[in-house]
Amino acid sequence: MDTQKGMRHTDWHPADVKAALEKKDVSLRQLAHRHGYSHFQRVLTSPWWAAEQIVAKALELKAEDIWPSRYESSRAKAQKRTVKISVSRSGRIQARR
């Protein structure tokens, strides 16, 4: 848990992901084959949404907990697209971007 405000979360090291999977008695290769892929190695160094979800599920985590940097930019984009709602004193609702 991050108790330091403003502290940047970093992605897990690829060796840590592999070690965590090993502790669960599963490998990237096994996960890949189980889900119809020939390999998953690339997920350790490059964004690959489907593989990230499968690895995270195997570790009983969320993908954004393992690779937060891959999800920060999408959160920022979504936030920019979100319409801000304000309510005036008269009760009128106004949407603005």
N, C-alpha and C positions, 0 to 999 in steps of 0.2 A: 504494500500500500504506500502510496506517495503522500508523505506528510509535508513535504516542502512545496509551497505554492510557487508556481512558475518553473518548477524543475522539469526539464524536458525528458520524456520517456525515450528510451532507445530500444531498438529491435534486439531480439535475442541473437546471439552469435550462432551461426550455422551448426557449430559443434554442440552447442547447448540444446538446440532443437533435436539433433540426432541422439544425444545422450538421454534426453527426456523420453523420446520414443523408445529407446532401448530399455529404459526402466519400466516401460509399459509392455515390454516384450513384443515390440513390433518395429519394423523398419520402414523406411520410405519406399523401398522396393515392394514390400508386402502390401502397403497401403495402395500404391499405384496399381498393382495387379488386381487387388480386390475391387477397385473402382473402375477398372477397364482402361487404365492408362499404362503405357509401357515404362514410364519413369516419372519421378517427381523431383529429381535432384535440383532442377532449376528453381523450385519454390524457395530454396534456401537463400538465394541471392537476387531473385527478380520477382516482381509482383505476378501472381497467378491466382486469381480469386478462388477458383474451384479447388485447387490443391491446398490453398491456405485453409479453407473451411474444413477439408477432410483431415488435415494434420491437426488443426485446433480441436476438432471433435475427438480425435484419438487421444489427445492430451487433456481432454475435459476442460478446455479453455475456449476463449473467444479468439479469433484470428487477430483482432486488434490488440489483444494483450501480448501476443508474440511479436507482431510486426506493427507497432503503433505508427511508425512513420508512413506506412502505406495507406493508412486510414485518415491521417491528419488532413491531408490535402483534400480528400473527398468531403470531409466534414466542413472544411472552410468553403468549398464550392457550394455545398448545400446551404450553408448559412447565408452566403451572398445571395442565393436565389430565393431565400425565404422572405415572404412579405411581412413587413412589420405592421402590426395593428396598433392603432392608438384610439383611445376613446376620449372625446372632448368632455368638458364639464356639462354640456347640454345633453350628453348621451349619444352623440353622433359617432359612428364608427368610421374611421378613415384608414384605408390601406395605403401604404407607401413602401417604396423599395429603397 
